[in-house]
Amino acid sequence: MTTPIRRLPGRMPGWAKVLTAVVVLAVLFAGIRLSVLPGLKDLFGTETRDRSGPALLESIQDISRYDAATGNFQVVVDLEKDTRFLPDAIRGSRTLYVGAGTVDAYVDLGKLGKDDVRVDEDRTSATLRLPHARLGTPALDPERSYAVSKERGLLDRLGDLFSDNPNSEQAVQKLAVRHIGAAAKESELIARAESNTTGMLEGLLRSLGFTKVDVSYGD
């Protein structure tokens, strides 16, 4: 009798080993990014280090304005991006973002001219003409601003697996700043700033002996 010869199992080709390793790493990485595998982050361990350099002073500017009022605003931004001919489940995104920030209203006292301040000979009456109050640049508060939800299509999620975009919320943040600025223009901030400035100057000049103080605004 002849005994059949068993074939030894063939070795896995080199390219197959590389492909297998890449797939395994991709799955592990996806589990970390998508939180599919609970506790996987703890397995590898993470450590945060601040390697930032020292802050450098670029310039100093003298400020002659009086900040007379501050408005606190909050807006909910709902930003959706679609791709033509592709369903949202494949390509697209929608972000719900709560933006909180402040806007200052100020009077620029540095623009006062010679004829804008008049004092009588007895130094008991003063007349001041100031420029109208203006609004400062809206400032978004990162401590009170946050993303409520992010919905992304399959292609967007796959792209995020292999890249980190530090400006992923930049679009909604810009929209939040724009809406806050628009809301400030529609508010009573400018009127409140002028009223507060008038009260401040009246109190200051009366403490210096002036009995009559007239403050007006105009450009």
Backbone as a printed PyTorch tensor [residue, N CA C, xyz], in Angstrom:
tensor([[[  0.8440,  -1.2010,   0.0000],
         [  0.0000,   0.0000,   0.0000],
         [  0.8690,   1.2380,   0.0000]],

        [[  0.3500,   2.2160,  -0.6380],
         [  1.0870,   3.4950,  -0.6730],
         [  0.3560,   4.5060,   0.1940]],

        [[  1.1290,   5.1290,   1.0000],
         [  0.5460,   6.1460,   1.8980],
         [  0.5790,   7.5120,   1.2180]],

        [[ -0.6180,   8.1470,   1.1070],
         [ -0.6270,   9.4680,   0.4470],
         [  0.1890,  10.4680,   1.2580]],

        [[  0.8900,  11.3040,   0.5470],
         [  1.7390,  12.3160,   1.1810],
         [  0.8960,  13.5600,   1.4750]],

        [[  0.8920,  13.9520,   2.7500],
         [  0.1660,  15.1670,   3.1190],
         [  0.9540,  16.4110,   2.7160]],

        [[  0.2010,  17.3410,   2.1890],
         [  0.8570,  18.5980,   1.8370],
         [  0.9600,  19.4910,   3.0690]],

        [[  2.1200,  20.0390,   3.2550],
         [  2.3090,  20.9720,   4.3640],
         [  1.5560,  22.2670,   4.0660]],

        [[  0.9590,  22.8450,   5.0910],
         [  0.2400,  24.1040,   4.8630],
         [  1.1920,  25.1730,   4.3430]],

        [[  0.7590,  25.8150,   3.2890],
         [  1.6020,  26.8570,   2.6920],
         [  1.7220,  28.0720,   3.5830]],

        [[  2.8160,  28.7530,   3.4760],
         [  3.0320,  29.9710,   4.2530],
         [  2.2180,  31.1310,   3.6760]],

        [[  1.8030,  32.0100,   4.5860],
         [  1.0460,  33.1870,   4.1540],
         [  1.9940,  34.1410,   3.4320]],

        [[  1.6000,  34.5960,   2.2540],
         [  2.4640,  35.5420,   1.5280],
         [  2.7350,  36.7900,   2.3510]],

        [[  3.8370,  37.4380,   2.0430],
         [  4.2190,  38.6300,   2.7870],
         [  3.2070,  39.7560,   2.6720]],

        [[  2.6690,  39.9230,   1.4550],
         [  1.7000,  41.0050,   1.2860],
         [  0.4340,  40.7560,   2.0980]],

        [[  0.0850,  39.4620,   2.2830],
         [ -1.1180,  39.1340,   3.0560],
         [ -0.9060,  39.4710,   4.5290]],

        [[  0.3300,  39.2380,   5.0230],
         [  0.6270,  39.5780,   6.4140],
         [  0.5170,  41.0840,   6.6360]],

        [[  1.0650,  41.8370,   5.6970],
         [  1.0150,  43.2940,   5.8220],
         [ -0.4250,  43.7770,   5.7920]],

        [[ -1.2210,  43.2030,   4.8600],
         [ -2.6230,  43.5950,   4.7430],
         [ -3.3850,  43.2740,   6.0130]],

        [[ -3.1140,  42.1010,   6.6030],
         [ -3.7880,  41.7090,   7.8350],
         [ -3.4450,  42.6560,   8.9820]],

        [[ -2.1590,  42.9890,   9.0660],
         [ -1.7340,  43.9050,  10.1300],
         [ -2.3990,  45.2680,   9.9820]],

        [[ -2.4890,  45.7570,   8.7400],
         [ -3.1190,  47.0620,   8.4970],
         [ -4.5850,  47.0280,   8.8860]],

        [[ -5.2850,  45.9440,   8.5240],
         [ -6.7110,  45.8220,   8.8610],
         [ -6.9110,  45.7980,  10.3650]],

        [[ -6.0630,  45.0320,  11.0730],
         [ -6.1860,  44.9560,  12.5290],
         [ -5.9560,  46.3200,  13.1690]],

        [[ -4.9260,  47.0180,  12.7220],
         [ -4.6500,  48.3390,  13.2750],
         [ -5.7770,  49.3130,  12.9740]],

        [[ -6.3360,  49.2180,  11.7570],
         [ -7.4390,  50.1050,  11.3890],
         [ -8.6580,  49.8550,  12.2670]],

        [[ -8.9320,  48.5890,  12.5540],
         [-10.0780,  48.2490,  13.4040],
         [ -9.8650,  48.7700,  14.8220]],

        [[ -8.6420,  48.5840,  15.3510],
         [ -8.3540,  49.0790,  16.6840],
         [ -8.4530,  50.5920,  16.7500]],

        [[ -7.9330,  51.2530,  15.7210],
         [ -7.9640,  52.7140,  15.6870],
         [ -9.3990,  53.2150,  15.5770]],

        [[-10.1920,  52.5230,  14.7550],
         [-11.6000,  52.9040,  14.6260],
         [-12.3300,  52.7090,  15.9390]],

        [[-11.9870,  51.6540,  16.6690],
         [-12.6280,  51.4260,  17.9610],
         [-12.3280,  52.5340,  18.9400]],

        [[-11.1150,  53.0520,  18.8750],
         [-10.7490,  54.1470,  19.7670],
         [-11.4830,  55.4160,  19.3890]],

        [[-11.5080,  55.7360,  18.0750],
         [-12.1150,  56.9880,  17.6400],
         [-13.6170,  56.9840,  17.7870]],

        [[-14.2470,  55.8730,  17.5330],
         [-15.7060,  55.8020,  17.5630],
         [-16.2410,  55.2670,  18.8820]],

        [[-15.3400,  54.9520,  19.8180],
         [-15.7300,  54.4150,  21.1320],
         [-16.5840,  53.1660,  20.9850]],

        [[-16.2670,  52.3300,  19.9730],
         [-17.0010,  51.0920,  19.7810],
         [-16.5770,  50.0560,  20.7980]],

        [[-15.2990,  50.0590,  21.1460],
         [-14.7700,  49.0830,  22.0970],
         [-14.5580,  49.7660,  23.4350]],

        [[-15.4720,  49.6090,  24.3840],
         [-15.3180,  50.2740,  25.6860],
         [-14.0470,  49.8190,  26.3890]],

        [[-13.3860,  50.7940,  26.9770],
         [-12.1970,  50.4780,  27.7560],
         [-10.9400,  50.3320,  26.9310]],

        [[-11.0460,  50.4600,  25.5940],
         [ -9.8560,  50.2720,  24.7680],
         [ -8.8710,  51.4110,  24.9520]],

        [[ -9.3950,  52.5910,  25.2400],
         [ -8.4900,  53.7160,  25.4840],
         [ -7.6510,  53.4730,  26.7290]],

        [[ -8.2900,  52.8900,  27.7500],
         [ -7.5500,  52.6270,  28.9790],
         [ -6.4640,  51.5800,  28.7570]],

        [[ -6.6830,  50.6870,  27.7720],
         [ -5.6930,  49.6570,  27.4970],
         [ -4.3880,  50.2670,  27.0210]],

        [[ -4.4780,  51.2560,  26.1440],
         [ -3.2720,  51.8850,  25.6110],
         [ -2.7570,  52.9870,  26.5330]],

        [[ -3.6660,  53.6400,  27.2560],
         [ -3.2470,  54.7010,  28.1510],
         [ -2.9870,  55.9990,  27.3950]],

        [[ -3.4220,  57.1150,  27.9420],
         [ -3.2110,  58.4180,  27.3200],
         [ -2.6010,  59.3620,  28.3360]],

        [[ -1.8150,  60.2680,  27.8510],
         [ -1.1760,  61.2700,  28.7000],
         [ -1.1260,  62.5790,  27.9440]],

        [[ -1.5530,  63.6490,  28.5910],
         [ -1.5830,  64.9650,  27.9780],
         [ -0.4390,  65.8140,  28.5110]],

        [[  0.3130,  66.3900,  27.5990],
         [  1.4310,  67.2490,  27.9820],
         [  1.3280,  68.5650,  27.2380]],

        [[  1.5650,  69.6320,  27.9510],
         [  1.5490,  70.9670,  27.3490],
         [  2.9710,  71.3380,  26.9550]],

        [[  3.2460,  71.3090,  25.6620],
         [  4.5810,  71.6330,  25.1420],
         [  4.5910,  72.9970,  24.4600]],

        [[  3.6250,  73.8430,  24.8050],
         [  3.5360,  75.1620,  24.1780],
         [  4.7170,  76.0240,  24.5920]],

        [[  5.1210,  76.8860,  23.6760],
         [  6.1830,  77.8300,  23.9730],
         [  5.6430,  79.0240,  24.7400]],

        [[  6.5130,  79.9060,  25.2160],
         [  6.0620,  81.0850,  25.9640],
         [  5.2970,  82.0460,  25.0570]],

        [[  4.3100,  82.7240,  25.6300],
         [  3.5580,  83.7300,  24.8800],
         [  4.4400,  84.9540,  24.6490]],

        [[  4.3990,  85.4820,  23.4370],
         [  5.2270,  86.6230,  23.0640],
         [  4.3560,  87.8700,  22.9400]],

        [[  4.7930,  88.9700,  23.5160],
         [  4.0970,  90.2420,  23.4090],
         [  4.3830,  90.8430,  22.0450]],

        [[  3.3610,  91.0030,  21.2320],
         [  3.5340,  91.5210,  19.8830],
         [  3.4290,  93.0450,  19.8310]],

        [[  2.5090,  93.6230,  20.5980],
         [  2.3570,  95.0740,  20.5710],
         [  1.5430,  95.5250,  21.7720]],

        [[  1.6270,  96.8140,  22.0780],
         [  0.8500,  97.4510,  23.1390],
         [  0.1490,  98.6580,  22.5390]],

        [[ -1.1450,  98.7620,  22.8000],
         [ -1.9150,  99.8820,  22.2840],
         [ -2.5580, 100.6360,  23.4400]],

        [[ -2.4770, 101.9650,  23.3710],
         [ -3.1350, 102.7940,  24.3710],
         [ -4.6300, 102.8480,  24.0520]],

        [[ -5.4520, 102.7160,  25.0850],
         [ -6.9000, 102.7070,  24.9070],
         [ -7.4920, 103.9560,  25.5540]],

        [[ -8.2750, 104.6800,  24.7880],
         [ -8.9030, 105.9030,  25.3000],
         [-10.4170, 105.7700,  25.3350]],

        [[-10.9100, 104.5740,  25.2670],
         [-12.3590, 104.3870,  25.2370],
         [-12.8670, 103.9850,  26.6160]],

        [[-14.1070, 104.2970,  26.8470],
         [-14.7550, 103.9520,  28.1090],
         [-15.7600, 102.8410,  27.8350]],

        [[-15.4780, 101.6540,  28.3660],
         [-16.4010, 100.5270,  28.2040],
         [-17.5560, 100.7260,  29.1720]],

        [[-18.7190, 101.0320,  28.6010],
         [-19.8430, 101.4500,  29.4260],
         [-20.8890, 100.3650,  29.6340]],

        [[-20.8970,  99.3350,  28.8140],
         [-21.9080,  98.2820,  28.9650],
         [-21.4160,  97.0180,  28.2740]],

        [[-21.8840,  95.8890,  28.7670],
         [-21.5400,  94.5870,  28.1970],
         [-22.8050,  93.7490,  28.0830]],

        [[-23.0000,  93.1560,  26.9190],
         [-24.1550,  92.2850,  26.7110],
         [-23.7310,  90.8310,  26.6300]],

        [[-24.4790,  89.9600,  27.2870],
         [-24.2230,  88.5220,  27.2400],
         [-25.2650,  87.8720,  26.3310]],

        [[-24.7870,  87.0900,  25.3680],
         [-25.6750,  86.5090,  24.3690],
         [-25.4390,  85.0050,  24.2600]],

        [[-26.4770,  84.3160,  23.7980],
         [-26.3780,  82.8890,  23.5240],
         [-27.1910,  82.5820,  22.2780]],

        [[-26.6320,  81.7620,  21.3980],
         [-27.3050,  81.4060,  20.1590],
         [-27.1010,  79.9230,  19.8880]],

        [[-28.1170,  79.2810,  19.3180],
         [-28.0240,  77.8830,  18.9170],
         [-27.8480,  77.8420,  17.4070]],

        [[-26.6960,  77.3690,  16.9560],
         [-26.3720,  77.3030,  15.5370],
         [-26.6570,  75.8990,  15.0200]],

        [[-27.4250,  75.8090,  13.9570],
         [-27.7480,  74.5330,  13.3200],
         [-27.2160,  74.5890,  11.8940]],

        [[-26.0240,  74.0290,  11.6910],
         [-25.3510,  74.1060,  10.3920],
         [-25.3810,  72.7480,   9.7050]],

        [[-25.9210,  72.7220,   8.4970],
         [-26.0100,  71.4800,   7.7320],
         [-25.3050,  71.6560,   6.3870]],

        [[-24.4800,  70.6830,   6.0210],
         [-23.7660,  70.6830,   4.7490],
         [-24.1560,  69.4380,   3.9620]],

        [[-24.6610,  69.6390,   2.7580],
         [-25.0910,  68.5370,   1.9010],
         [-24.2120,  68.4570,   0.6640]],

        [[-24.1650,  67.2720,   0.0710],
         [-23.4330,  67.0420,  -1.1720],
         [-24.4380,  66.6480,  -2.2550]],

        [[-24.3330,  67.2700,  -3.4000],
         [-25.2690,  66.9860,  -4.4850],
         [-25.1410,  65.5410,  -4.9470]],

        [[-26.2990,  64.9410,  -5.2100],
         [-26.4100,  63.5880,  -5.7630],
         [-25.9900,  62.4940,  -4.7780]],

        [[-25.7030,  62.8540,  -3.5180],
         [-25.3410,  61.8520,  -2.5220],
         [-26.2320,  62.0280,  -1.2950]],

        [[-26.7540,  60.9400,  -0.7580],
         [-27.5800,  61.0420,   0.4540],
         [-26.7350,  61.4470,   1.6500]],

        [[-27.4000,  62.0180,   2.6550],
         [-26.6820,  62.4770,   3.8450],
         [-25.9900,  61.3390,   4.5740]],

        [[-26.5320,  60.1310,   4.4540],
         [-25.9160,  58.9930,   5.1390],
         [-24.5550,  58.6470,   4.5460]],

        [[-24.3280,  59.0430,   3.3010],
         [-23.0430,  58.7670,   2.6310],
         [-22.0950,  59.9540,   2.7800]],

        [[-22.5670,  61.1290,   2.4410],
         [-21.6980,  62.3080,   2.5030],
         [-22.5170,  63.5100,   2.9450]],

        [[-22.1370,  64.1050,   4.0310],
         [-22.8340,  65.2600,   4.5710],
         [-22.6050,  65.3790,   6.0540]],

        [[-22.9600,  66.5110,   6.5890],
         [-22.7750,  66.7190,   8.0210],
         [-23.7950,  67.7170,   8.5310]],

        [[-24.0940,  67.5970,   9.8050],
         [-24.9880,  68.5410,  10.4790],
         [-24.4960,  68.7010,  11.9100]],

        [[-24.2750,  69.9560,  12.3070],
         [-23.7440,  70.2490,  13.6390],
         [-24.6950,  71.1840,  14.3740]],

        [[-25.0190,  70.8090,  15.5920],
         [-25.8320,  71.6390,  16.4750],
         [-24.9010,  72.1850,  17.5490]],

        [[-24.7670,  73.5130,  17.5870],
         [-23.7460,  74.1550,  18.4170],
         [-24.3660,  75.2860,  19.2270]],

        [[-24.0550,  75.3210,  20.5100],
         [-24.4980,  76.4060,  21.3810],
         [-23.3400,  77.3750,  21.5610]],

        [[-23.5210,  78.5930,  21.0740],
         [-22.4810,  79.6110,  21.1910],
         [-22.8800,  80.6830,  22.1900]],

        [[-22.0110,  80.9240,  23.1570],
         [-22.2470,  81.9550,  24.1680],
         [-21.1020,  82.9530,  24.1150]],

        [[-21.4220,  84.2280,  24.1650],
         [-20.3700,  85.2350,  24.0820],
         [-20.8420,  86.5840,  24.5790]],

        [[-19.9390,  87.5430,  24.5400],
         [-20.2170,  88.8870,  25.0260],
         [-19.8730,  89.9190,  23.9600]],

        [[-20.5240,  91.0630,  24.0720],
         [-20.2440,  92.2100,  23.2090],
         [-20.1750,  93.4490,  24.0980]],

        [[-19.1040,  94.2100,  23.9800],
         [-18.9420,  95.4410,  24.7570],
         [-19.4440,  96.6320,  23.9520]],

        [[-20.0140,  97.5890,  24.6370],
         [-20.3990,  98.8670,  24.0310],
         [-19.5600,  99.9530,  24.7000]],

        [[-18.9530, 100.8170,  23.9060],
         [-18.0040, 101.7840,  24.4540],
         [-18.1560, 103.1480,  23.7910]],

        [[-17.6190, 104.1500,  24.4770],
         [-17.5490, 105.5130,  23.9420],
         [-16.0810, 105.8830,  23.8290]],

        [[-15.6660, 106.2930,  22.6470],
         [-14.2610, 106.6190,  22.3900],
         [-14.0050, 108.0620,  22.8050]],

        [[-13.4580, 108.2350,  24.0030],
         [-13.1790, 109.5810,  24.5120],
         [-11.9640, 110.2070,  23.8450]],

        [[-11.1910, 109.3990,  23.1330],
         [-10.0120, 109.9360,  22.4600],
         [-10.3500, 110.7850,  21.2500]],

        [[-11.5870, 110.7610,  20.8140],
         [-11.9930, 111.5450,  19.6340],
         [-12.5400, 112.9160,  19.9950]],

        [[-12.4770, 113.2680,  21.2650],
         [-12.9640, 114.5900,  21.6660],
         [-12.0520, 115.6850,  21.1360]],

        [[-12.6590, 116.7300,  20.5630],
         [-11.8930, 117.8700,  20.0720],
         [-11.9630, 119.0530,  21.0180]],

        [[-11.3550, 120.1500,  20.5960],
         [-11.3270, 121.3440,  21.4490],
         [-12.7200, 121.8840,  21.7130]],

        [[-13.5570, 121.8630,  20.7070],
         [-14.8910, 122.4390,  20.8430],
         [-15.8930, 121.4730,  21.4530]],

        [[-15.4720, 120.2720,  21.7610],
         [-16.4080, 119.2810,  22.2980],
         [-16.5720, 119.3920,  23.8150]],

        [[-15.6720, 120.1220,  24.4760],
         [-15.7580, 120.3110,  25.9300],
         [-15.7020, 121.8090,  26.2160]],

        [[-16.7470, 122.3120,  26.8100],
         [-16.8240, 123.7460,  27.1300],
         [-17.1340, 123.9230,  28.6110]],

        [[-16.3850, 124.8270,  29.2210],
         [-16.5390, 125.1200,  30.6480],
         [-16.6980, 126.6200,  30.8070]],

        [[-17.6580, 127.0710,  31.6170],
         [-17.8530, 128.5150,  31.8090],
         [-16.7500, 129.0790,  32.7000]],

        [[-16.7030, 130.3890,  32.7850],
         [-15.6270, 131.0510,  33.5170],
         [-15.6410, 130.6970,  34.9990]],

        [[-16.8120, 130.5100,  35.5530],
         [-16.9090, 130.1940,  36.9840],
         [-16.6350, 128.7220,  37.2780]],

        [[-16.4490, 127.9380,  36.2480],
         [-16.1960, 126.5140,  36.3800],
         [-17.2900, 125.8200,  37.2040]],

        [[-18.5340, 126.2310,  36.9020],
         [-19.6790, 125.5980,  37.5380],
         [-20.5760, 124.8980,  36.5190]],

        [[-20.3420, 125.1790,  35.2460],
         [-21.1670, 124.5870,  34.1880],
         [-20.2480, 123.9950,  33.1150]],

        [[-20.5670, 122.7850,  32.6930],
         [-19.7590, 122.1050,  31.6690],
         [-20.6780, 121.4920,  30.6220]],

        [[-20.2630, 121.6360,  29.3720],
         [-21.0150, 121.0690,  28.2500],
         [-20.0830, 120.1570,  27.4650]],

        [[-20.4990, 118.9080,  27.2880],
         [-19.6660, 117.9280,  26.5840],
         [-20.4640, 117.3370,  25.4230]],

        [[-19.7900, 117.2340,  24.2980],
         [-20.3810, 116.5740,  23.1360],
         [-19.4930, 115.3740,  22.7880]],

        [[-20.0570, 114.1740,  22.9220],
         [-19.2850, 112.9480,  22.7360],
         [-19.7300, 112.2200,  21.4690]],

        [[-18.8390, 111.3950,  20.9080],
         [-19.2580, 110.5490,  19.7760],
         [-20.2100, 109.4660,  20.2630]],

        [[-21.0840, 109.0270,  19.3820],
         [-22.0180, 107.9790,  19.7480],
         [-21.2690, 106.7120,  20.1740]],

        [[-21.8850, 105.9650,  21.0640],
         [-21.2940, 104.7060,  21.5060],
         [-21.2290, 103.7310,  20.3400]],

        [[-20.2700, 102.8430,  20.4150],
         [-20.0900, 101.8390,  19.3740],
         [-19.9850, 100.4520,  20.0090]],

        [[-20.1710,  99.4450,  19.1650],
         [-20.0870,  98.0650,  19.6310],
         [-18.7190,  97.4810,  19.3390]],

        [[-18.1830,  96.7330,  20.2830],
         [-16.9170,  96.0490,  20.0730],
         [-17.1160,  94.7430,  19.3180]],

        [[-16.0330,  94.0350,  19.0930],
         [-16.0820,  92.7530,  18.3970],
         [-16.6400,  91.6740,  19.3240]],

        [[-17.6090,  90.8970,  18.8670],
         [-18.1380,  89.8210,  19.7130],
         [-17.0350,  88.8500,  20.1140]],

        [[-17.0510,  88.4420,  21.3820],
         [-16.0590,  87.5010,  21.9050],
         [-16.7740,  86.2320,  22.3410]],

        [[-16.4310,  85.1170,  21.7020],
         [-17.0450,  83.8280,  22.0300],
         [-16.3800,  83.2510,  23.2740]],

        [[-17.1740,  82.7910,  24.2040],
         [-16.6730,  82.2230,  25.4550],
         [-16.5370,  80.7100,  25.2940]],

        [[-15.3040,  80.1770,  25.2360],
         [-15.1430,  78.7290,  25.0460],
         [-15.6270,  77.9000,  26.2260]],

        [[-15.7050,  78.5000,  27.4030],
         [-16.1520,  77.7670,  28.5790],
         [-17.6590,  77.5190,  28.5490]],

        [[-18.3890,  78.3770,  27.8480],
         [-19.8490,  78.2550,  27.8090],
         [-20.3660,  77.8570,  26.4320]],

        [[-19.4790,  77.6100,  25.4910],
         [-19.8700,  77.2180,  24.1430],
         [-19.5150,  75.7520,  23.9230]],

        [[-20.4030,  75.0250,  23.2770],
         [-20.1610,  73.5970,  23.0920],
         [-21.0270,  73.0510,  21.9670]],

        [[-20.5900,  71.9240,  21.4030],
         [-21.3380,  71.2340,  20.3590],
         [-22.3200,  70.2770,  21.0160]],

        [[-23.5940,  70.3990,  20.6700],
         [-24.6130,  69.5180,  21.2250],
         [-24.6020,  68.1780,  20.5160]],

        [[-24.5020,  68.2070,  19.1930],
         [-24.4920,  66.9650,  18.4200],
         [-23.8020,  67.1890,  17.0890]],

        [[-23.2200,  66.0970,  16.5690],
         [-22.5780,  66.1110,  15.2590],
         [-23.0290,  64.8850,  14.4830]],

        [[-23.6040,  65.1060,  13.3290],
         [-24.0210,  64.0070,  12.4670],
         [-23.1870,  64.0720,  11.1850]],

        [[-22.5580,  62.9480,  10.8500],
         [-21.6890,  62.9080,   9.6660],
         [-21.9940,  61.6700,   8.8490]],

        [[-21.8350,  61.8210,   7.5370],
         [-22.0270,  60.6970,   6.6460],
         [-20.8880,  59.7030,   6.7470]],

        [[-21.0730,  58.5520,   6.0790],
         [-20.0790,  57.4820,   6.1610],
         [-18.7150,  57.9390,   5.6640]],

        [[-18.6680,  58.6400,   4.5410],
         [-17.3910,  59.0860,   3.9910],
         [-16.7180,  60.0940,   4.9090]],

        [[-17.4960,  60.9490,   5.5380],
         [-16.9170,  61.9250,   6.4680],
         [-16.3410,  61.2260,   7.6960]],

        [[-17.0260,  60.1900,   8.1770],
         [-16.5250,  59.4500,   9.3330],
         [-15.2420,  58.7030,   8.9980]],

        [[-15.2020,  58.1030,   7.8060],
         [-13.9850,  57.3960,   7.4080],
         [-12.8200,  58.3600,   7.2730]],

        [[-13.1000,  59.5480,   6.7640],
         [-12.0230,  60.5380,   6.6580],
         [-11.5220,  60.9910,   8.0060]],

        [[-12.4320,  61.0800,   8.9980],
         [-12.0250,  61.5030,  10.3340],
         [-11.2020,  60.4450,  11.0580]],

        [[-11.3020,  59.1990,  10.6190],
         [-10.5360,  58.1400,  11.2880],
         [ -9.0390,  58.3540,  11.1420]],

        [[ -8.6420,  58.9210,  10.0350],
         [ -7.2080,  59.0200,   9.7340],
         [ -6.7150,  60.4580,   9.7100]],

        [[ -7.5340,  61.3740,  10.1750],
         [ -7.0850,  62.7640,  10.2070],
         [ -7.7860,  63.4870,  11.3290]],

        [[ -7.0640,  64.4020,  11.9590],
         [ -7.6240,  65.2590,  12.9940],
         [ -7.7010,  66.6650,  12.4410]],

        [[ -8.8810,  67.2460,  12.4710],
         [ -9.0780,  68.5920,  11.9630],
         [ -9.3200,  69.5360,  13.1280]],

        [[ -8.3190,  70.3440,  13.5170],
         [ -8.5080,  71.2390,  14.6620],
         [ -9.5270,  72.3260,  14.4030]],

        [[ -9.8730,  72.5680,  13.1320],
         [-10.8230,  73.6140,  12.7840],
         [-12.1840,  73.0440,  12.4340]],

        [[-12.5080,  71.8610,  12.9550],
         [-13.7570,  71.2160,  12.5980],
         [-14.9640,  72.0180,  13.0580]],

        [[-14.8390,  72.8240,  14.1060],
         [-15.9440,  73.6270,  14.6040],
         [-15.7990,  75.0930,  14.2260]],

        [[-14.8540,  75.3950,  13.3730],
         [-14.6000,  76.8010,  13.0300],
         [-15.7960,  77.4220,  12.3230]],

        [[-16.4610,  76.6610,  11.4540],
         [-17.5800,  77.2100,  10.7010],
         [-18.7340,  77.5920,  11.6260]],

        [[-19.0870,  76.7110,  12.5680],
         [-20.1940,  77.0260,  13.4690],
         [-19.8060,  78.1370,  14.4470]],

        [[-18.5370,  78.2140,  14.8100],
         [-18.0940,  79.2910,  15.6900],
         [-18.1960,  80.6450,  14.9970]],

        [[-17.8350,  80.6910,  13.7190],
         [-17.9640,  81.9450,  12.9680],
         [-19.4220,  82.3540,  12.8400]],

        [[-20.2810,  81.3800,  12.5980],
         [-21.7080,  81.6840,  12.5190],
         [-22.2350,  82.1960,  13.8520]],

        [[-21.7840,  81.5910,  14.9430],
         [-22.2240,  82.0260,  16.2650],
         [-21.8120,  83.4720,  16.5210]],

        [[-20.5660,  83.8110,  16.1720],
         [-20.0840,  85.1840,  16.3500],
         [-20.9050,  86.1520,  15.5040]],

        [[-21.2190,  85.7490,  14.2710],
         [-21.9980,  86.6170,  13.3780],
         [-23.3930,  86.8660,  13.9480]],

        [[-24.0450,  85.8070,  14.4350],
         [-25.3920,  85.9660,  14.9830],
         [-25.3820,  86.7930,  16.2740]],

        [[-24.3620,  86.5970,  17.0950],
         [-24.2580,  87.3760,  18.3260],
         [-24.0560,  88.8590,  18.0050]],

        [[-23.2200,  89.1460,  17.0130],
         [-23.0090,  90.5360,  16.6140],
         [-24.2860,  91.1780,  16.0910]],

        [[-25.0590,  90.4160,  15.3050],
         [-26.3260,  90.9410,  14.7870],
         [-27.3200,  91.1970,  15.9170]],

        [[-27.3510,  90.2840,  16.8900],
         [-28.2610,  90.4660,  18.0200],
         [-27.8700,  91.6940,  18.8550]],

        [[-26.5680,  91.9500,  18.9760],
         [-26.1120,  93.1100,  19.7370],
         [-26.5590,  94.4140,  19.0830]],

        [[-26.5630,  94.4430,  17.7500],
         [-26.9990,  95.6540,  17.0450],
         [-28.4830,  95.9290,  17.2570]],

        [[-29.2520,  94.8640,  17.4290],
         [-30.6900,  95.0240,  17.6320],
         [-31.0530,  95.2610,  19.0960]],

        [[-30.0970,  95.1500,  19.9820],
         [-30.3550,  95.3040,  21.4120],
         [-30.2360,  96.7700,  21.8220]],

        [[-30.3770,  97.0060,  23.1320],
         [-30.2810,  98.3550,  23.6680],
         [-28.8870,  98.6580,  24.2050]],

        [[-27.8960,  97.9220,  23.7450],
         [-26.5450,  98.0930,  24.2810],
         [-26.0090,  99.5100,  24.0610]],

        [[-26.1690, 100.0450,  22.8590],
         [-25.6230, 101.3750,  22.5580],
         [-26.3000, 102.4340,  23.4180]],

        [[-27.6220, 102.3530,  23.5280],
         [-28.3390, 103.3200,  24.3580],
         [-27.9180, 103.1940,  25.8180]],

        [[-27.7510, 101.9510,  26.2960],
         [-27.3290, 101.7540,  27.6850],
         [-25.9200, 102.3010,  27.9070]],

        [[-25.0290, 102.1230,  26.9320],
         [-23.6600, 102.6130,  27.0710],
         [-23.6240, 104.1370,  27.1590]],

        [[-24.4270, 104.8070,  26.3350],
         [-24.4530, 106.2680,  26.3740],
         [-25.0490, 106.7670,  27.6790]],

        [[-26.0820, 106.0810,  28.1760],
         [-26.6840, 106.4740,  29.4520],
         [-25.6920, 106.2900,  30.6050]],

        [[-24.9530, 105.1800,  30.5800],
         [-23.9680, 104.9340,  31.6350],
         [-22.8080, 105.9200,  31.5710]],

        [[-22.4010, 106.2630,  30.3490],
         [-21.3150, 107.2380,  30.1900],
         [-21.7340, 108.6090,  30.7060]],

        [[-22.9670, 108.9840,  30.4030],
         [-23.4800, 110.2590,  30.8880],
         [-23.4900, 110.2840,  32.4220]],

        [[-23.9680, 109.2130,  33.0270],
         [-23.9870, 109.1510,  34.4880],
         [-22.6030, 109.2040,  35.0880]],

        [[-21.6290, 108.5400,  34.4460],
         [-20.2610, 108.5460,  34.9570],
         [-19.6710, 109.9570,  34.9030]],

        [[-19.8640, 110.6680,  33.7820],
         [-19.2890, 112.0100,  33.6330],
         [-19.9880, 113.0110,  34.5440]],

        [[-21.2980, 112.8800,  34.6960],
         [-22.0010, 113.7870,  35.5980],
         [-21.5140, 113.6080,  37.0370]],

        [[-21.3630, 112.3590,  37.4530],
         [-20.8800, 112.1180,  38.8040],
         [-19.4640, 112.6260,  39.0080]],

        [[-18.6190, 112.4240,  37.9950],
         [-17.2270, 112.8650,  38.1110],
         [-17.1270, 114.3870,  38.1820]],

        [[-17.8250, 115.0850,  37.2750],
         [-17.7240, 116.5510,  37.2280],
         [-18.4050, 117.1960,  38.4350]],

        [[-19.4940, 116.6140,  38.9040],
         [-20.1490, 117.1880,  40.0930],
         [-19.2660, 117.0340,  41.3230]],

        [[-18.4850, 115.9390,  41.3630],
         [-17.5590, 115.7780,  42.4890],
         [-16.4350, 116.8050,  42.4310]],

        [[-16.2100, 117.4000,  41.2590],
         [-15.1760, 118.4280,  41.1020],
         [-15.7290, 119.8400,  41.2840]],

        [[-17.0070, 119.9650,  41.6110],
         [-17.5880, 121.2720,  41.8980],
         [-18.5270, 121.8040,  40.8380]],

        [[-18.7230, 121.1070,  39.7490],
         [-19.6430, 121.5770,  38.7130],
         [-21.0750, 121.2840,  39.1450]],

        [[-21.9140, 122.2930,  39.0000],
         [-23.3180, 122.1340,  39.3900],
         [-24.2170, 121.8250,  38.1960]],

        [[-23.7720, 122.1300,  37.0120],
         [-24.5650, 121.8640,  35.8190],
         [-23.6910, 121.1380,  34.7810]],

        [[-24.1320, 119.9980,  34.3850],
         [-23.3830, 119.1850,  33.4110],
         [-24.3380, 118.7790,  32.3000]],

        [[-23.9740, 119.1290,  31.0850],
         [-24.8050, 118.7750,  29.9210],
         [-23.9850, 117.9080,  28.9870]],

        [[-24.4480, 116.6650,  28.7790],
         [-23.7410, 115.6990,  27.9310],
         [-24.6460, 115.3410,  26.7500]],

        [[-24.1210, 115.4780,  25.5430],
         [-24.8660, 115.1120,  24.3380],
         [-23.9770, 114.2540,  23.4560]],

        [[-24.6090, 113.5970,  22.4630],
         [-23.8730, 112.6730,  21.5850],
         [-24.1460, 113.0180,  20.1290]],

        [[-23.1290, 112.8560,  19.3110],
         [-23.2600, 113.1060,  17.8730],
         [-21.9700, 112.7840,  17.1720]],

        [[-22.0670, 112.4310,  15.8860],
         [-20.8730, 112.1040,  15.1040],
         [-20.4170, 113.3060,  14.2890]]])
